[in-house]
Amino acid sequence: MTRRVGEPVKAGQRYVRRPGIYALLPRGYDLLVTFQEQPKPEFQLPGGGIDPGEQPMAALHREVVEETGWRIAPIRRLGFFRRFTYMREYDLWAEKVCTVVLAKPIHQLGPPIEPGHSAVWLKVDEALELLGNGGDVMFAGQALKGAR
């Protein structure tokens, strides 16, 4: 069964399916997240959309480097959730199918290269309070129980 989080589906609204992949990046009792300034300021798990023809793991590596400046080593797929939302930056109503992967931050290459993003280390409990969507919180809470 697919878990749906966030806003309810709007009756009569057409949604475009948008697959994405995101990483939980723990180190001890800390979690590496990205802070995105636009379109609304929010803490998020690093990751994003999978471009047409792109392999999911390639997309994950690309997105994490762009949003945090870190190279990672994926450990395992945790699962996925769906959320239905309006994406202002694309003027698009999207059904986001979000795969979440547990990974290990390996090496910081430099600062994030994606404009408006900052790499932030948060304590796990703090991250659970600040992450901007319920799916991120759900997976972080389940996967990082022992890191609190």
C-alpha positions as CSV (number, residue, x, y, z in Angstrom):
1,M,0.0,0.0,0.0
2,T,1.3,3.5,-0.9
3,R,1.3,6.0,1.9
4,R,-0.2,9.4,1.0
5,V,0.9,12.4,3.0
6,G,0.1,16.1,3.0
7,E,-2.8,17.9,1.3
8,P,-5.8,16.0,0.2
9,V,-6.4,15.4,-3.5
10,K,-8.5,18.3,-4.9
11,A,-11.5,16.9,-6.7
12,G,-11.4,17.7,-10.4
13,Q,-7.8,18.8,-10.4
14,R,-5.5,17.1,-12.9
15,Y,-2.1,16.1,-11.5
16,V,1.1,15.3,-13.4
17,R,3.0,12.3,-11.9
18,R,6.5,13.4,-10.9
19,P,8.8,10.7,-9.5
20,G,11.6,11.8,-7.1
21,I,14.2,10.4,-4.8
22,Y,15.4,11.7,-1.5
23,A,18.1,10.8,1.1
24,L,18.1,10.4,4.8
25,L,21.8,11.3,5.7
26,P,22.5,10.6,9.3
27,R,25.8,11.0,11.1
28,G,25.6,10.0,14.7
29,Y,22.8,12.0,16.3
30,D,22.8,14.6,13.4
31,L,21.0,14.6,10.1
32,L,22.2,16.5,7.0
33,V,19.3,18.4,5.4
34,T,18.9,21.2,2.9
35,F,17.3,24.5,3.6
36,Q,15.5,25.8,0.5
37,E,14.8,29.5,0.5
38,Q,12.3,29.6,-2.4
39,P,9.4,29.3,-3.2
40,K,8.9,29.1,0.6
41,P,11.6,28.7,3.2
42,E,11.8,25.1,4.4
43,F,14.0,22.3,5.6
44,Q,13.9,19.3,3.4
45,L,15.6,15.9,2.8
46,P,18.1,16.4,0.0
47,G,16.9,15.1,-3.3
48,G,14.4,15.9,-6.0
49,G,12.9,15.0,-9.3
50,I,14.1,12.2,-11.6
51,D,14.6,13.6,-15.0
52,P,13.2,11.6,-18.0
53,G,15.7,8.9,-18.9
54,E,17.7,9.4,-15.7
55,Q,18.3,6.4,-13.4
56,P,17.0,7.0,-9.8
57,M,20.4,6.6,-8.1
58,A,22.1,8.9,-10.6
59,A,19.3,11.5,-9.8
60,L,19.9,11.0,-6.1
61,H,23.6,11.6,-6.3
62,R,23.1,14.7,-8.6
63,E,20.5,16.2,-6.4
64,V,22.4,15.7,-3.1
65,V,25.5,17.3,-4.6
66,E,23.5,20.2,-6.0
67,E,21.6,20.8,-2.7
68,T,24.3,20.0,-0.1
69,G,27.7,19.8,-1.7
70,W,28.2,16.3,-0.3
71,R,29.0,12.9,-2.0
72,I,27.0,10.0,-0.5
73,A,27.0,6.2,-0.4
74,P,23.5,4.8,-0.6
75,I,22.8,2.1,1.9
76,R,19.2,0.9,1.3
77,R,15.8,2.0,0.0
78,L,13.4,2.6,2.8
79,G,10.2,3.0,0.8
80,F,8.1,5.7,-0.8
81,F,5.2,8.0,-0.3
82,R,2.9,10.1,-2.4
83,R,1.9,13.7,-2.0
84,F,-0.3,15.9,-4.1
85,T,0.8,19.5,-4.3
86,Y,1.0,22.6,-6.4
87,M,4.6,23.3,-7.4
88,R,4.9,27.0,-7.9
89,E,8.3,27.0,-9.5
90,Y,7.0,24.8,-12.3
91,D,3.3,26.1,-12.3
92,L,2.3,22.5,-12.0
93,W,-0.1,20.4,-10.0
94,A,1.9,17.3,-9.2
95,E,1.4,13.8,-7.8
96,K,4.9,13.5,-6.3
97,V,6.0,9.9,-5.9
98,C,8.9,10.2,-3.4
99,T,11.3,7.3,-2.9
100,V,13.4,7.6,0.3
101,V,16.8,6.1,0.6
102,L,19.0,5.8,3.7
103,A,22.6,6.9,2.8
104,K,25.9,7.9,4.3
105,P,27.4,11.3,3.8
106,I,31.0,10.5,2.6
107,H,32.8,13.7,1.5
108,Q,32.0,17.3,1.3
109,L,33.0,18.7,-2.1
110,G,32.1,22.3,-1.3
111,P,29.0,24.4,-0.7
112,P,25.7,23.6,-2.5
113,I,25.7,24.6,-6.1
114,E,21.9,25.0,-6.4
115,P,20.9,28.7,-5.8
116,G,18.9,29.3,-2.6
117,H,20.0,26.0,-0.9
118,S,22.1,25.6,2.2
119,A,23.4,22.4,3.8
120,V,22.5,22.2,7.4
121,W,23.3,19.6,10.1
122,L,20.4,19.3,12.6
123,K,20.0,17.1,15.6
124,V,17.5,14.3,14.7
125,D,14.8,15.6,17.1
126,E,15.2,19.1,15.8
127,A,15.0,17.8,12.2
128,L,11.7,15.9,13.0
129,E,10.3,19.3,14.2
130,L,11.6,21.4,11.3
131,L,11.3,19.2,8.1
132,G,8.7,20.7,5.8
133,N,6.6,17.7,4.7
134,G,5.0,14.8,6.5
135,G,6.6,12.1,4.3
136,D,10.2,13.3,5.2
137,V,9.2,13.3,8.9
138,M,7.6,9.9,8.7
139,F,10.6,8.2,7.2
140,A,13.1,10.1,9.4
141,G,11.2,9.2,12.5
142,Q,11.0,5.5,11.6
143,A,14.6,5.1,10.3
144,L,16.4,7.1,13.0
145,K,14.6,5.9,16.2
146,G,17.9,5.0,17.9
147,A,19.6,8.4,17.0
148,R,17.4,10.5,19.3
